[in-house]
Amino acid sequence: MNIGKAIKELRKQQGLSQAELAQSSNITQAALSHIENGKRPGTTTIINIANALNVSESLIYVMGMEKGDVPKQNQILYDELFPVIQGLVHKIGSK
């Protein structure tokens, strides 16, 4: 799961700087930078960031999903479906 990558992608889609998103999320820019670089945030922080980005926290989790997060028996299905899901998620995230 790469939550930070998803947050960074959503932030950039919305044209926000780290400082702007951090301020709206009530965290420091340094904390946001750590999250975007792989540190796993707590649930409250994810909720605050999702609210600041005006998206659901579920969207962040879906965008952060990676193949390794899926059980081996479902990875073929992941390969087929995830690109479609990602495309839809990106459309939702950029609105």
Backbone as CSV, one residue per row, in Angstrom:
resi,resn,N_x,N_y,N_z,CA_x,CA_y,CA_z,C_x,C_y,C_z
1,MET,0.850,-1.170,0.000,0.000,0.000,0.000,0.895,1.233,0.000
2,ASN,0.641,2.124,-0.933,1.432,3.349,-1.015,0.509,4.553,-0.901
3,ILE,0.110,4.834,0.331,-0.799,5.937,0.622,-0.173,7.267,0.220
4,GLY,1.110,7.414,0.494,1.792,8.673,0.189,1.779,9.005,-1.288
5,LYS,1.981,8.006,-2.117,1.959,8.222,-3.564,0.575,8.695,-4.001
6,ALA,-0.461,8.088,-3.438,-1.833,8.474,-3.771,-2.108,9.910,-3.343
7,ILE,-1.688,10.274,-2.151,-1.903,11.632,-1.647,-1.168,12.641,-2.519
8,LYS,0.066,12.333,-2.867,0.847,13.239,-3.712,0.175,13.418,-5.071
9,GLU,-0.304,12.329,-5.639,-0.960,12.387,-6.935,-2.225,13.246,-6.871
10,LEU,-3.039,13.037,-5.847,-4.249,13.835,-5.688,-3.917,15.308,-5.455
11,ARG,-2.901,15.553,-4.650,-2.479,16.938,-4.374,-2.080,17.646,-5.660
12,LYS,-1.288,16.959,-6.471,-0.830,17.555,-7.727,-1.978,17.737,-8.713
13,GLN,-2.900,16.771,-8.759,-4.064,16.899,-9.636,-4.863,18.152,-9.303
14,GLN,-4.864,18.519,-8.042,-5.637,19.678,-7.611,-4.808,20.963,-7.590
15,GLY,-3.553,20.861,-8.011,-2.705,22.047,-8.104,-2.320,22.645,-6.766
16,LEU,-2.212,21.801,-5.758,-1.857,22.277,-4.425,-0.384,22.031,-4.130
17,SER,0.220,22.936,-3.406,1.584,22.717,-2.926,1.506,21.883,-1.654
18,GLN,2.647,21.349,-1.247,2.679,20.616,0.023,2.265,21.535,1.166
19,ALA,2.750,22.763,1.134,2.436,23.712,2.214,0.935,23.966,2.299
20,GLU,0.282,24.114,1.156,-1.155,24.372,1.144,-1.940,23.183,1.689
21,LEU,-1.597,21.981,1.215,-2.312,20.795,1.688,-2.028,20.542,3.159
22,ALA,-0.794,20.721,3.571,-0.447,20.508,4.981,-1.245,21.450,5.875
23,GLN,-1.312,22.709,5.497,-2.051,23.677,6.297,-3.534,23.312,6.367
24,SER,-4.121,22.928,5.242,-5.538,22.549,5.207,-5.810,21.269,5.988
25,SER,-4.785,20.442,6.143,-4.923,19.154,6.830,-4.525,19.215,8.296
26,ASN,-4.091,20.384,8.744,-3.643,20.576,10.129,-2.443,19.709,10.489
27,ILE,-1.522,19.560,9.534,-0.250,18.887,9.798,0.862,19.785,9.268
28,THR,2.087,19.464,9.626,3.201,20.264,9.129,3.572,19.828,7.705
29,GLN,4.229,20.725,7.003,4.702,20.374,5.665,5.707,19.237,5.747
30,ALA,6.523,19.229,6.787,7.499,18.143,6.961,6.783,16.805,7.127
31,ALA,5.690,16.792,7.899,4.932,15.555,8.082,4.343,15.089,6.757
32,LEU,3.795,16.016,5.973,3.232,15.655,4.673,4.316,15.119,3.750
33,SER,5.477,15.736,3.780,6.594,15.266,2.964,6.967,13.829,3.340
34,HIS,7.011,13.553,4.641,7.326,12.187,5.096,6.270,11.200,4.613
35,ILE,5.009,11.600,4.674,3.922,10.731,4.216,4.071,10.461,2.723
36,GLU,4.296,11.517,1.947,4.432,11.354,0.500,5.644,10.517,0.117
37,ASN,6.597,10.429,1.033,7.797,9.635,0.775,7.769,8.270,1.444
38,GLY,6.564,7.844,1.889,6.442,6.470,2.335,6.070,6.222,3.777
39,LYS,6.091,7.244,4.631,5.691,7.026,6.029,4.180,6.855,6.083
40,ARG,3.720,5.816,6.744,2.293,5.506,6.820,1.624,6.437,7.832
41,PRO,0.651,7.237,7.395,-0.032,8.137,8.325,-1.092,7.396,9.138
42,GLY,-1.475,7.989,10.240,-2.553,7.446,11.044,-3.898,7.714,10.383
43,THR,-4.909,7.037,10.866,-6.254,7.158,10.298,-6.767,8.586,10.357
44,THR,-6.580,9.257,11.475,-7.054,10.636,11.608,-6.380,11.545,10.591
45,THR,-5.102,11.345,10.372,-4.374,12.152,9.398,-4.901,11.899,7.992
46,ILE,-5.165,10.638,7.662,-5.719,10.323,6.342,-7.074,11.002,6.169
47,ILE,-7.898,10.962,7.193,-9.209,11.609,7.128,-9.047,13.118,6.935
48,ASN,-8.137,13.732,7.677,-7.902,15.171,7.542,-7.417,15.530,6.137
49,ILE,-6.518,14.719,5.603,-6.008,14.969,4.252,-7.117,14.771,3.226
50,ALA,-7.894,13.704,3.381,-9.005,13.450,2.452,-9.990,14.615,2.469
51,ASN,-10.316,15.109,3.652,-11.231,16.252,3.757,-10.653,17.486,3.081
52,ALA,-9.362,17.725,3.276,-8.709,18.877,2.650,-8.697,18.753,1.130
53,LEU,-8.590,17.513,0.641,-8.590,17.268,-0.806,-10.011,17.127,-1.366
54,ASN,-10.990,17.114,-0.459,-12.393,16.955,-0.843,-12.644,15.634,-1.565
55,VAL,-12.029,14.565,-1.036,-12.231,13.203,-1.543,-12.482,12.297,-0.339
56,SER,-12.985,11.101,-0.590,-13.171,10.156,0.508,-11.836,9.482,0.823
57,GLU,-11.703,9.053,2.066,-10.477,8.327,2.415,-10.392,7.018,1.637
58,SER,-11.542,6.463,1.256,-11.552,5.243,0.439,-10.825,5.460,-0.880
59,LEU,-11.002,6.628,-1.461,-10.330,6.944,-2.718,-8.814,6.910,-2.541
60,ILE,-8.349,7.440,-1.436,-6.910,7.430,-1.155,-6.406,5.999,-1.024
61,TYR,-7.169,5.152,-0.327,-6.762,3.755,-0.165,-6.744,3.020,-1.509
62,VAL,-7.753,3.255,-2.331,-7.808,2.582,-3.632,-6.637,3.032,-4.510
63,MET,-6.371,4.331,-4.521,-5.256,4.835,-5.334,-3.910,4.343,-4.823
64,GLY,-3.839,4.058,-3.525,-2.587,3.599,-2.937,-2.363,2.101,-3.034
65,MET,-3.367,1.372,-3.532,-3.259,-0.081,-3.623,-2.178,-0.494,-4.631
66,GLU,-1.430,-1.505,-4.265,-0.398,-2.060,-5.140,-0.627,-3.556,-5.297
67,LYS,-0.054,-4.126,-6.333,-0.259,-5.543,-6.637,0.080,-6.441,-5.453
68,GLY,1.113,-6.103,-4.719,1.523,-6.902,-3.575,0.520,-6.912,-2.433
69,ASP,-0.427,-5.995,-2.462,-1.464,-5.935,-1.436,-2.566,-6.963,-1.670
70,VAL,-2.575,-7.544,-2.860,-3.638,-8.464,-3.267,-3.149,-9.903,-3.091
71,PRO,-3.990,-10.784,-2.541,-3.577,-12.192,-2.426,-3.182,-12.767,-3.789
72,LYS,-2.205,-13.650,-3.796,-1.676,-14.205,-5.046,-2.754,-14.763,-5.957
73,GLN,-3.757,-15.427,-5.382,-4.791,-16.031,-6.218,-5.652,-14.979,-6.921
74,ASN,-5.566,-13.716,-6.507,-6.362,-12.655,-7.131,-5.527,-11.692,-7.964
75,GLN,-4.240,-11.944,-8.102,-3.383,-10.991,-8.792,-3.650,-10.916,-10.294
76,ILE,-4.101,-12.000,-10.913,-4.451,-11.947,-12.331,-5.647,-11.017,-12.512
77,LEU,-6.619,-11.155,-11.645,-7.783,-10.272,-11.679,-7.360,-8.825,-11.435
78,TYR,-6.444,-8.621,-10.508,-5.909,-7.287,-10.230,-5.313,-6.697,-11.500
79,ASP,-4.500,-7.478,-12.206,-3.861,-7.003,-13.436,-4.887,-6.564,-14.480
80,GLU,-6.008,-7.253,-14.516,-7.039,-6.931,-15.492,-7.892,-5.737,-15.068
81,LEU,-8.235,-5.678,-13.801,-9.183,-4.668,-13.343,-8.559,-3.376,-12.829
82,PHE,-7.389,-3.457,-12.243,-6.860,-2.279,-11.575,-6.605,-1.104,-12.515
83,PRO,-6.105,-1.311,-13.730,-5.940,-0.150,-14.625,-7.263,0.563,-14.914
84,VAL,-8.336,-0.191,-15.026,-9.654,0.407,-15.249,-10.083,1.194,-14.010
85,ILE,-9.907,0.580,-12.854,-10.269,1.233,-11.593,-9.448,2.504,-11.412
86,GLN,-8.156,2.426,-11.670,-7.294,3.601,-11.532,-7.751,4.734,-12.446
87,GLY,-8.126,4.405,-13.675,-8.609,5.426,-14.593,-9.841,6.127,-14.056
88,LEU,-10.770,5.366,-13.517,-11.977,5.955,-12.936,-11.654,6.784,-11.700
89,VAL,-10.767,6.276,-10.877,-10.382,6.971,-9.665,-9.722,8.304,-9.999
90,HIS,-8.886,8.324,-11.019,-8.219,9.564,-11.403,-9.227,10.604,-11.877
91,LYS,-10.251,10.161,-12.572,-11.302,11.090,-13.008,-12.033,11.668,-11.799
92,ILE,-12.332,10.816,-10.826,-13.019,11.271,-9.623,-12.121,12.215,-8.837
93,GLY,-10.854,11.839,-8.700,-9.915,12.635,-7.903,-9.628,13.998,-8.472
94,SER,-9.760,14.159,-9.770,-9.423,15.451,-10.375,-10.623,16.382,-10.464
95,LYS,-11.777,15.945,-9.973,-12.968,16.815,-9.994,-13.037,17.685,-8.775
